Amino acid sequence: MYRKLVALFAQALILTLAANSFAAPIAGNPNPEDTATGCSPSLTITWTAGDYVADYVPGKNTNGHHVFLHTNFSFVNGANLNYPLGTAAGHYRAETASWVPTDPPDFGMDAPLAVEQTYYWRIIEVNDTNLQSPWVSDVWSFSTIGPQAAGPNPSNAQNGVSINPTITWTPGTSVAYSPNGGHDVYFGTDQAAVTDANTSNPLGVYIGRRDPNEYSPGTLLLQTTYYWRIDEANDTSGIITGQLWSFTTTGLTAAAPAPADDATVAELYNGTVDVTLSWKPGAYAASIDGHDVFFGTNKHLVGSMSTDPNPFGIYKGRQSEASYQLNDLPLDTTYYWRIDEVNDSHLDLLWKGPLWQFTTSSGKASNPQPADGEQRAPINAQLTWTPGPGATSHDLYFGTDSPPPFLINRASAAYTPDTLDRDTVYYWQINEQNASGTTQGDIWSFKTSLIHHPVVTIDQSTTYQTIDGFGAHGAMNVWWSSGPFYNQNFLDLVIDDLGLTILRNEYYPKPDEPGQWPKQIPYLQAMKAKADASGEPLKFTAAYWTPPHYMKIPPQCCGITYLNPDYYDDFGNYAVQSIQDYNDIGIDLYALSLQNEPNFEEPYNSCIYTHQQYVDMLKIAGPIIHTTFPDVKLYGVEHMLWTQQWDGTAYEYDIINTPAANAQMGIWAVHGYVNDGMTPDPDSNEAAAWTFAKNRFEPTGKPFWMTETSGYSESWTDSMQLAQSIYAALKYGHASAWVWWQISEAGMTEFVLMNNGIPGKRYYISKHFYRYIRPEAVMVESVSDNQNLMVAAFKHPEHNTSTIVLINATSYTKTVELHLNGDILPHKYDVYITTDSDDCVYSGTAAHNGSVVMPASSVATLYGTDLCPQCDISSDGSVNFEDFAYLGDQWLSPPASPSADVAPAGGDGSVDIEDLEALVNCWMK
């Protein structure tokens, strides 16, 4: 008995040690993957065996892999070894970690598997000699294929596909083969055509009917998206229309990185991790010695290093295979890599690849909020963190002692403690739990603020819409006046000061108003010349208030009048001529609206469209326009924002649901006037309207613009409301452009930003956005802990600038704390503030993780340039001693070449303390 107890104790100890050595006794890696769709009814299922499963000996033991499978989740979830075979969940004992469920000798379900059916399954691993046996896996699922073709190869939306592919698919169950059916193949670059084509209307994309479930389209274009569809044909049951799939061919550079860009590679139990880099080769990379591999932890060096010299070990050599093995990488580290494609037959050719990155993880929790070391955390702070890979729950330790005591186990990665004491240091730690044990986390700390200030948190790694610009309509005076329409001071103000980057203009029908276009030409050319001279990106857009009158029913300018459907093609040709008019005066028109506000009968130039009329017109006129001017974007429908909340009033609803019309629209555009008068917090009507529109438009992948608004008076209350309305469009609507109605006219009416070219309050409010959020900037995540202190933040990777717009809608002065995280973080920001008495005045600087004082009822813009790229004077990928050497050589002197005059941005003609400060702040970046 003693010996037996010792043996059992030893066995238990061995098992404990084995568990602590991070063995994996539970089956994993299901194939098909969990929730997979389009699976064949005659598939083979496989899994990774648990480490302790024992071999089955018939009649001797219950060892082995016990498979439970059923269409009822509850049956599988409740399955265990005590169920008799063939009842409840179907049960089969497999000798290896794979099984074909179509021919089970003792499986209690019909075989083969049904079509269009979801199945649930799990594996129970058994070892009769192990005290911890059995080991029960998660419940997984897969769905079998139905009558549609499935399983596209290349996979749907795959990038980096060979330009000489063979596409394949899994046949649907409905297909018959010749002469009674087959696979109807549709293939091409026109998404709408591939979507709409059929055998009677091939639209140039119907390839034909074939028996093999494969098609080789020949050599394709580089870096081009192709669409394809497989319809399953059967003379008896008809045609089953397939799904629309797509893939994008490879370019000249490497693509489709694995690990995926910005992926996390986890190794929960070892001190290092092995990683195999792989990629899709560029189209012309040589099959031998075709890939130069660059790898390291310094982002700038990996992005810029060449093969020779290689002082930092970044260049790893030239590879013949599109893969590279890395062993024993340290954990919790971000790595960068780049693949340059070369061809040994053309040594003068090199295709430099994009910079990719991945992060290794030990399984620890990370990214604590409040941040580790935070000195001004709010007393109502919520604790959040990023879970470690594989964590199933989280042990939270929290308190004022270090190490902190255990507090609670959480399923979610967030916890809100009771109100904390002010001016107190708190310590906390997250230990991650999973089926194999505990991964101990780091101890973090933060200190609560002595006095609470509003906290603005910005995370540049989370991005939203790209900005196209900010603008207005018209000239210095309205076109129906006698002018003047511009002068040099007006041009200087709107381009160099306000920062206008979109000019919207009415295009009048020449047959009816022949004098309007000659009146506009000098102004348009002057605006272009001014923008070009200032190096500013100015987009010219035009809009029709009416087609030529002869095209309408009845043929008149205004009132209830429609475009005659017989003229839809003529209208398209009319638009082509309109665009050509702009070209003839040296202007490339960026976008054209085919009808301003198509639902409103007006006493001035106007035209009414029903939803169907607009869709039909767009389907006919759009292709005519794009055949001649493929780059000109059509924008619309320029109806009111609030209509988006009801499908019956939203023209866009009908366009989106008509592929041929949707394909012609390049930009969604709405109009809107004075809002609901409420602060645009998440619960306001204004926020709800913008959110609804965003949810409608974002899935289309097209930009969303506000192209006409006004109605705010020149009072400070209305000016502040304008600031909040622009904020709401950007924040809740993810708008890419905001365009005011009239730039200027005689008198400071509710419709203008300027009175005869003299700026008003609304001009300066607009300047906070127009001047400092430039085209191609990207909105990033920004959060304020005070709903009356609003924030919108942007980064501009091309210019290395960062912009923060703050709106203090309270009646009190606020010291706003800035908590910033990202890749473009200037060491300081220039601050510009507008109040009821100040107009966008320079108010000093703010540190990137400092604070800014905002007066009561004010708007502030913080604008900073990341000097680090220009501080790399030696252009070696890092700000280091060599750059300081250049600075020393040019100290207190005019700059030489390369110039050490790096600050302020663009230089000031002298190498001095400001340049030294910039280099210090960028040291080793």
C-alpha positions, 0 to 999 in steps of 0.5 A: 500500500505504501509503495502504491501511495508513493507511486501515485504521489510521484505520478501526481507530482510529475503531472503537476511539473509537466503542467507547469512546464506548459504542456498542452493536454487539450486538443486544439487547432481544429480543421476546419477552423472554428466557424468555417463555412463552405465546407464539403459534406465529405470533408476530413476533420483534423486537430492537434492531439493533446500531449497526454492522449494514449493509444486505444487498444480495442477491448482493453481501455477507453484511451484515444480521441473521442469525437462528438459531433451533432447539429445540436450545440447543446448535445455536443456541449453536454457530451461526455464519456458516460453517454452510450455510443450513438445517443445524444451527440454522435460519438466516434473514437478515432485512433489518430487526430483525423476523421472522415465523418462520412463513414463512421463505424459506430457514429450515431448520425446519418452519413454523409453529412447534410448540405447547408448545415451547421455542425458542432464538434469537440474532442475529448482526449483520454489516457486511462493511466493519467489522473487528470484524464479526460481533457475536454476541448472547446466546442467548434463549428463548421457549415457545409456547402449548399447549392452555391459555389463556395471556397474561392481560391484565391480567397475572397479579397486576397492581395498579392495574387500571381498575375498568372493565376488559376482560380478554383472553387468548391462546386455547389451541390446543385451543379450538373455537368455537360451537357446538362449544366456546368459552371458559368464563369464571370470574370473582369475588373468591372465590379458592376458588370460582374455583379449584373451580367448573365448568359443573355447579357454578358456585359463583356465579363461572361467567360462561358460554361465549363465542367472543371471547377477551375479557370485560368484567365491568362496574364493579368494586370499588375496591382489590379482588383479582379471580380469573379462569380460562379453560377451553378447551372443545372438544366433541371433545377435552373441556375444558382447565382453565385457570390461576388468574389474579388482578389488583387494581383501582385504589384512589383513589390512584395505583398501579403506579409505573414505575420500580417502587418501589425500582428501579435505573435504570442509564445505563452510559455517559452522565453523566446519565439521562432517566427517564419517570415513569408510574403507574396513575391513581386511580379518580376522578382527572380526565382533565384536570389530574388528577395533582399531581407531587412529585419530589426527593431529600429523602424527608421533603419529597417525602412531606409537601410540598403544592402551595403554597408550594413553596420547595424546588421539590418540586412539579412541577405538575399533569399531564393525562397519567399520566406525567412526563418527567425529563431529565438526572438525575445518576447514583448518586442516590436520588430520591423521588416522589409523585402526588396525584390530584385532580379539577378538578370537585371541588377539595376532594378530593385523594387523596394518593399513597404515597411511591415511590423509585428510584435512578439508577446509573452502572453502578459497583459499590456497597454494599461490605462491609466498608463504606467507612471501616470501622474494625474489620473482622475479619481474616477478612473476606469482600469483597462488593459489589452489582454494577453493572447490566449487569456480566458480571464484576468486576476486583478491585483490593486491597492496602495501597496506594492505588490498589490493585493488580489482584488477580483477575477474578471472576464472582461479587460476592464474594471472601475474601482470605487472613487479613488483618493486624490494625490495617491499612488495606486499599484495594480497588476493583471495575471492572465489565466487560461486552461494551461496556467497563469501568466504573471503580469508586470506591476503598474502604478499611477498617481491620482490628480490633486485637482481634477482637470479635463483629460483628453486622450489621443491614440494615433494608432486608431484611425478613421477617415482621410480628410479631402479638404475644407471649403466654400462656394463662390467668390468675393461677391455672389455671381448674380451681383456686379462684383467685384469677384476678387482682389489680391487681398481676398486671394491671399486671405482665403488661400494663405490665411483661411486655408481653403482647399475646396472651391465649389462653384455653380456651373450655369447652363450656357444656352440660357445664361451665356454671360455667366461662364466668361464672368467666372473664368478670371476668378477661377484662374486667379484662384488656381494661380494663387493656390499654385504659387502658395503650394496649396492643394486646391480642389475645384468642384462644380454643381448644376442648379439646373440642366439647360432649360430645353432638356426639361419638362416643361422647358423652363428654369425653375419651379416643378420641372424635371429633366426629360428622360429622352435627354439623359444621354445628352445631359451626360454629353453636356457634363462632358463639355462642362468639364472640358470648359474647366480644362480649357482654362487650365483647371482639372475639375476634381468633382461634379454634382449633377443636381443641387438639392433635387427634391426642392422646387425653387424660384431660382435655377432648380430641377426636381428628380424623383429617386428613380429618375435620379438613379436612371439619369446617373446610370446613363449620364455617369458612364458617358462622363467617365468614358471621357473623364474617368478621374472626375468624381460625381458627388451627390445627391446634395439633399439634406442630412436629416433625410438619411434617417428614413430610407423613403426620403434618402436618394442614396438608399436607392442609389446604393441598392442599384449597382450600376448607379452606385458605381458612378457615384464617387462621393456622397454629399449632403447639405445641412443648415443650423442644427438642432441647437444642442451640444453634439454629445453622443445623445444629441439629435445632431450626433444621431443624424451624422452617425446614421449617415456615417453608418449608411455611407462607410460600407460603400468605401466612398468619402462623405462630404458636407457640401453646403451649410449656413444659417449661423449668425455672426453672434458668438453663440452661433459661432461656437455652435458652428464650431460644434457642428463642424466637430459633429460632422468630423467626429460622428459622421466621419465626414471627409470634407466640410464646405460652407455656402458663400465665401463672401458677399456685400454684408455680414449676412448669415450666409457668408464667412466674409463681408466684401472680403473682410473676415468675420467670426465664422471665418476665424472659427472655420480657420481652426479646421481649414488652416490646420487640418490639411488634405490627406490628414487622417482623423485618429481616436480622441476621447475627452472625459468631459462631454462639454470639452470636445476634441477632434485629433488628426495626423498627417503622415506625409507632412509629419504634422499633428493637429488637435482641435478643442472646444470648451463649451463651458462657462469656465476656464479649463486646464486641459491635460493632454495624454497622447500616444502615437507615431507623430508626436511633436515635442511641442504644439503651437496653440491658437485660440478664438474667443468672443474677443480674440480671433485665432490668435497665437497663444504660446505652445503646449507640450505633447503630454502637457496641458493647455489653458482654454478660456471659457467658451472658446475654440483652440487648435494645437498644431505641431510638426514632428521634427524628427524626420528633418532632424535626421540631418545625416539621413542615416535613419536615426537622430544621433551623434552625427546629426549633433556634429552637423549642428556643432559645425554650423552653430550660430551661423547660417545653415550649410548643406545638409542644413542643421536649421531644422526648427522651426519647421522650414528653418529660420535662417540660423542654427541656434538653441531652437535647433538644439532643442529639436535634436534633443527631443528627437534623440535616438528616434 
